């Protein structure tokens, strides 16, 4: 579990294909201060497991499916990535509940500076749109952000100077891809309501049911 508060920007040192998938070596500093094998680290919002580590870098194994369905597929050596260690039980909770399980990849379609803020308009898959709401939460490349506007196909974010400087999103431009994780509490609620609705439908008497069974 993560909070969406980015701890540092790491740098991809290499992406190598292995027998089981791919191995990413990432240069880092802060997230390695108390690292152990098997720890979870969010890399651009993707929950990945530390396979090996050295004083200034660590490696993670990435399944081909993960590479294909996230923006890791568009990154290479030298590119920056947002890094966050798993949430500590006694730590501050400054963002929102982030699982590290990506729901989809969005595209930045508009970037506008307004005084000290930068507005990003991001196009997302149609099936994700119901989870976006004005003043709601979303994780973009692992960064916990607040939605400031919603259309039928896009949502808009406003980045303060600190977020621009301390996350990779601040360096991205129109056409760049971002990982999106919708608010998990909204997804759980939606899933529960859909199940209850389906249960009520399957258990109700209809004219078609009665006719089919000879009534």
C-alpha positions in Angstrom: 0.0 0.0 0.0 1.2 3.5 -0.9 0.1 7.1 -0.3 1.0 8.7 -3.6 3.5 11.1 -2.0 6.6 10.7 -4.2 9.9 10.4 -2.3 12.3 10.9 -5.1 12.8 10.7 -8.8 14.9 7.7 -9.8 16.6 7.1 -13.1 16.4 4.0 -15.2 19.9 2.6 -15.7 19.0 -0.3 -17.9 16.1 -2.4 -19.2 17.2 -6.0 -19.9 15.1 -9.0 -21.1 15.4 -12.1 -19.0 14.0 -15.6 -19.3 10.9 -14.7 -17.4 10.3 -11.1 -18.5 12.4 -8.0 -18.0 14.7 -6.6 -15.4 14.9 -2.9 -14.6 17.9 -1.4 -12.8 17.0 1.9 -11.3 19.3 4.5 -9.7 18.0 5.8 -6.4 19.1 7.1 -3.0 16.3 7.9 -0.5 14.3 4.7 -1.1 17.4 2.6 -0.5 18.0 3.9 3.0 16.3 0.9 4.7 15.7 -1.4 1.7 15.4 -5.2 2.0 15.0 -7.9 -0.6 11.4 -8.4 -1.3 10.3 -4.9 -0.4 7.6 -3.2 -2.5 8.5 0.1 -4.2 6.2 2.0 -6.4 7.8 2.8 -9.7 5.7 5.3 -11.7 2.8 4.1 -9.6 3.4 0.4 -10.3 4.0 -1.8 -7.3 7.2 -3.7 -8.0 9.4 -6.0 -5.8 13.1 -5.4 -5.0 15.0 -8.3 -6.5 18.6 -7.0 -5.8 20.1 -3.8 -4.5 23.4 -1.9 -4.2 24.2 1.3 -2.4 23.0 3.5 -5.3 20.6 1.3 -7.3 18.1 -1.6 -7.2 16.6 -4.0 -9.7 13.0 -5.2 -10.1 11.5 -7.9 -12.2 8.8 -6.8 -14.6 6.4 -9.2 -16.3 5.8 -8.7 -20.0 2.1 -8.0 -19.3 3.1 -5.2 -17.0 5.5 -3.7 -19.5 2.8 -3.8 -22.2 0.0 -2.2 -20.2 1.9 0.6 -18.4 4.1 3.5 -19.6 7.2 1.5 -18.6 7.0 0.3 -22.2 7.8 3.8 -23.5 10.8 4.4 -21.1 14.4 3.6 -21.5 17.9 4.2 -20.1 18.2 7.6 -18.6 14.5 8.3 -18.1 13.2 9.4 -14.7 10.6 7.5 -12.7 8.7 8.4 -9.6 9.7 6.3 -6.5 7.8 5.7 -3.3 8.4 3.0 -0.6 5.4 1.1 0.8 3.6 3.0 3.5 4.8 2.5 7.0 2.2 1.7 9.6 3.3 4.6 11.9 4.0 7.1 9.1 2.1 10.2 8.0 -0.7 9.6 5.5 -0.5 12.6 3.2 -2.1 11.4 0.0 -4.8 8.7 -0.5 -4.9 4.9 -0.6 -2.8 3.8 -3.6 -2.5 0.1 -4.3 0.2 0.2 -7.1 -2.1 -1.7 -9.5 -2.5 0.4 -12.7 -6.0 0.7 -14.2 -4.9 2.1 -17.5 -2.6 4.4 -19.5 -3.6 8.0 -20.2 -2.3 10.6 -22.7 -1.6 14.2 -21.9 -3.6 16.2 -24.4 -3.1 19.7 -23.0 -0.6 21.4 -20.8 -1.3 25.0 -19.6 0.5 27.3 -17.2 -1.8 29.4 -15.0 0.2 31.7 -12.7 2.2 29.3 -10.4 0.3 26.2 -11.4 0.4 23.9 -14.4 -2.8 22.4 -15.6 -2.7 18.9 -17.3 -5.7 17.6 -19.3 -5.4 13.8 -19.6 -7.4 11.5 -21.9 -8.2 8.2 -20.4 -10.0 5.0 -21.5 -13.8 5.2 -21.6 -14.3 2.5 -19.0 -12.3 4.6 -16.4 -14.3 7.8 -16.8 -17.0 6.9 -14.2 -14.3 6.8 -11.5 -13.2 10.5 -12.1 -15.1 13.2 -10.2 -14.4 16.8 -9.5 -12.3 17.2 -6.3 -11.8 13.4 -6.3 -8.5 11.6 -6.0 -6.4 9.9 -8.7 -2.9 8.6 -8.8 -1.0 9.6 -12.0 2.4 7.9 -12.4 2.0 7.1 -8.7 1.5 10.7 -7.6 -1.6 11.4 -5.5 -3.5 14.3 -7.2 -6.8 16.1 -7.0 -9.1 16.2 -10.1 -10.2 19.8 -10.9 -12.3 19.1 -14.0 -13.9 16.2 -15.8 -15.3 15.8 -19.4 -16.7 12.8 -21.2 -13.2 11.7 -22.2 -10.7 13.6 -20.0 -9.9 14.8 -16.5 -7.8 17.8 -15.5 -5.2 18.2 -12.8 -3.5 21.3 -11.4 0.1 20.8 -10.2 1.7 23.1 -7.6 5.4 24.1 -8.0 6.5 21.4 -5.5 4.9 18.6 -7.4 6.3 19.9 -10.7 9.8 19.8 -9.2 9.5 16.6 -7.2 7.8 14.3 -9.7 8.3 13.2 -13.3 4.9 14.5 -14.2 6.2 18.1 -14.1 8.6 17.3 -17.0 6.0 15.6 -19.2 4.4 17.3 -22.2 1.5 16.9 -24.6 1.5 13.4 -26.1 3.3 11.7 -23.2 1.8 8.7 -21.6 1.0 8.4 -17.9 0.0 5.5 -15.6 -3.5 5.9 -14.0 -4.8 4.3 -10.9 -8.3 5.3 -10.0 -9.4 5.9 -6.4 -9.6 2.3 -4.9 -12.4 3.2 -2.5 -14.6 4.4 -5.5 -13.8 1.2 -7.4 -14.8 -1.0 -4.4 -18.0 0.9 -4.0 -18.8 0.6 -7.7 -18.1 -3.1 -7.7 -20.3 -3.7 -4.6 -23.2 -1.7 -6.1 -22.9 -3.6 -9.4 -23.0 -6.9 -7.6 -26.0 -5.9 -5.6 -27.8 -4.7 -8.7 -27.1 -8.0 -10.5 -28.2 -10.0 -7.6 -31.6 -8.2 -7.4 -32.0 -8.6 -11.2 -31.3 -12.3 -11.1 -33.7 -12.9 -8.2 -36.7 -10.9 -9.5 -39.7 -12.3 -11.3 -40.2 -10.9 -14.8 -42.9 -11.4 -17.5 -40.3 -13.2 -19.7 -39.4 -15.6 -16.9 -43.0 -16.5 -16.2 -43.8 -17.0 -19.9 -40.7 -19.2 -20.4 -41.9 -21.4 -17.6 -45.5 -21.8 -18.7 -47.3 -19.3 -16.6 
